[in-house]
Amino acid sequence: MPTISLDIDAAVFNPAYIAYIDDFTRRQIFFGGSGSGKSKFLAQRSIVRVCSGRNQLIARSVARTLRRSVFNEIEKVIAEWNIGHLFTVNKSELAITCVNDAQILFAGLDDTEKIKSITPKRGVIDDVWIEEATEVRRN
């Protein structure tokens, strides 16, 4: 997938998390209180990664909570960075597709059978972000 170059000033990223913008460590845990900027940073990083051609799955314990949380956060970043022309947003399917065909897909973990068949438009899922991981039960 082609890479789309973004000219984003580093000052838009939370200094507490910016060291992780290019970190591909297999497991990363971000913590902090409400309003600490974790989700906003991860939304920003998702946009950077999808523009570089990586597909991402964002999951939360219950599917119905995604639209009003993480999905909205990513839409806000797209609007703040004025890069809406680079994305197609499908609210009914909870999918955001970049012009390079990389995707951010969303799923609830309340039905684990549905997770098994999630496939991006091109390639494979490269990154998984589990929002509010403390709410997720291990089966």
Summary of the structure (lengths in Angstrom):
residues: 139
radius of gyration: 14.3
end to end distance: 34.5
largest distance: 42.0
contacts: 363
relative contact order: 0.21
helix: 34%
strand: 17%
